[in-house]
């Protein structure tokens, strides 16, 4: 079975991303490729059924933008590290897939200030924390969630396995 090719549409709304992570575009591509390849090879998902041009949108933004989105769409008037908006209900994917020439999996928005503060608290590099947050966002786009304990465990295990492929330490392990 042929691996799908997922395009990444990356937009950078805050120059701090480029100044602190000059290779952020290449890093985002690597994270995307690693995440989708791992999920494709190891999980039973709709990825195996996609036969169309597929893409995901990632916006590297700031706390103010993410706070507004978080307030408008989730009812939380505060910034957060990453927001994910899946465009496809994977429970009814076959119907949605048949309707479109391209498959837009969704949008991921990351907040620079929150990511930077969390990296300092966790004593990890910005690149490592960015990688973790982007993997987390990609998994949400693919229908994974952490609303109940079983889902949380599955999603965290996937994150750890994918981050291991990227040579990044388990973010859930105590230092």
N, C-alpha and C positions, 0 to 999 in steps of 0.2 A: 504494500500500500504506500502510495506516494505521500510524503510529508507536505502539508499545506504551507504556502508562503504567506506570511502575515506581514503586511506593510505597516510601518510606524509613521504616523503623522505627528511630528514633534514641533511644538511651538514653545518659545521661551519668552515669557512676559516680564521677567525680572532678570536683569543683567548679572546679579549676584551668582546665579547658577553657573554662568560661563566663567566668571572670575574665580570662583572657588573650585569648580569642577570643569576645567578647560576642555576635557574630553567627554563632556556630558552626552553629546549626541551619539558618539561611538559606544559609550557605556550603556546608554538606553537601548541601542540596537542589540548589543550583546545580551543584555538582560531579557529583552523580548525574545530573541532567538532561543536562548537557553530555557526560558519558562515554557514557551509554546512547544518546543521539541520534547521537553520532559513530560509535559501533560499529555501530548499526543502519543508518546511511546508507553506511558505508564498508567493512564487513566482512561476509562471508558467515557468519552465525552462526544459531543457533537462535532468536535474538531475532525474526527475521522470521516464525517459525512460531507464536509465542505468541499465544493468543487468550483468555487468562484473566487474572484479576487477578494481578499479579506484584509481589512485594516482596522487599526485601533488608533485613537487619538490621545496624545499625552500632552498636557500643558504644564510647564514648569512656571509656577506663579508665586504669589506671596500670600501672607496671612489675610490681608484685607479682602482679596478676591475670594479666597477659600471660605472665609467667614461669611461673606455675603451668600455664596452658594450653599453653604451649610445651613444658614438661616432660611433661605428661600426654599430649599428642597427637602431639608431634614428637620427643620424647626429648632435647630440648635444655634443660638446666636453667639458662636465662638469659632475661632479657627481650629482646624484639625490638620493632621499631617498629610493625609491623602483622602481624596474623595473619588469614588468610582461610580459611573453611571452606565450600566449595561444597556445596550440598545435592543437586546434580544432576550425574550423570555425563553430560556432553554427548555422548559417543559413543553413548549409548543414550537420548537425550533423548526421542525420540518415544514410547517405551513409558512413561516416567515421566510425561510431560505428559498422556497419555491417562487416567491414573489419578486425577488430583487436580483439584479445583475451582479451587484457587489454586496458584500456582507460587511457592514460597519458594526464591529463588535461593541463599540462604546467609547466613553471618554474617561480619562483619568487626569485629575488635577492635583498637583503637589504644592504645598506651601513651604517656601524657603525658610522663613524664620522658625517655624515650628520644627521642621526637619533638623535645622542646625542646632537648636536648643536641645532637642532629644538626643542628637548624636553626642553632644557634650556631656549630658547627664549619663548616658550609657557608656561613655568613654570608648566610642567607636569612631572610625573615620566617617567623613561626610559621604564618601563613595560607598562604604559598606551600608550605612543607614539608608541612603538613596536606593541602593540595590534592593534592600529589604522592602522598603515602601513600594517600589515599583513592582516587584514580584507580587506583593500583597494586592496591589491594584489590578494587575493582570488576572490574578486568580478570581477576584470579584467579577471582572468582566466575563470570565468563563463560567460564572454561576456558582462559585464557591462562596460560602458565608461563614459567619461565626456567631450566629444568634443563639444557638444551643450548644451544649458541651460537646456532643459528638461531632458536629460540624466544625467547631473550634479546633478540636484535636486533629481532625483530618486536614483542615486548612493549614494549621501550624506545621504539621508533619510535612506537607508538600512544600511549604516555604523553606523549611530547614533542608530538605533534600535538594531543592533547586539552588539555594544559596551555597550549599556544599559544592555543587557543580561549578559555581562561580568562585570557589575558594574563599568563601565568607563564613565566619564562625556562626554557630547557632545563636540567634539573637534572644532566645528564650532561656538559655542556660545562665545560671547565676555565675557572676565573675568570681 
